[in-house]
Amino acid sequence: MNISLSHTTDEHRLIIQCIKGDEQARKAVYMQYVEEMMVLCLRYIADREDAREVMMDAFLKFFNSLKDFEYRGQGSVRAWLKKITVNYCLMFLRKRTMAFDQLNDNSHSELASAGDVTGQMNVKDILKLIHELPPGCKTVFNLYVFEELTHKDIALMLNITEGTSKSQLHLARKILKEKILVNT
């Protein structure tokens, strides 16, 4: 039985098959999301092997906890898997004792706007610059920009203050602007 997540396949039925232990259904879900989850992991974890290991752990958690999953319509599978994957990335970073750089009062001055310079860069170049950020800055930047979390939510997830979250985002943007201006 060859199952795929095409427009004609009911996502909910596929998840029910996964819960029943259908390996083809699990493979179909894995193949549908593996690339997206790997890219997600690589946004947080620079080392490809570490990112792959975290992604595999997230998929394992996803499949092992499907019985607790409440299907809420198209896209809920992706959202839940993404949430699990982000949490596993954060757990990995916590184990590596992620550092949050403190800003001094002079570091709050804004740089000149990078304007439309980023339009001249490709996605790979921008992601490379994000990977070069200090770990705390990179994590807050990813959570704020890509996961669209609030500073309050980020602070709770990372066990930091909202002010630290804001300063990390500010520092990340400042560093990225400097690097973008230098690279163009």
ABEGO torsion letter per residue (X at the ends): XBBBBBAABBAAAAAAAAAAGBAAAAAAAAAAAAAAAAAAAAAABABAAAAAAAAAAAAAAAAAAAAABBBAEBGAAAAAAAAAAAAAAAAAAAAAGBBBBBBBAAAABBBBBAEAAAAABBAAAAAAAAAABBAAAAAAAAAAAAAGBBAAAAAAAAGBBAAAAAAAAAAAAAAAAAAAAAAX
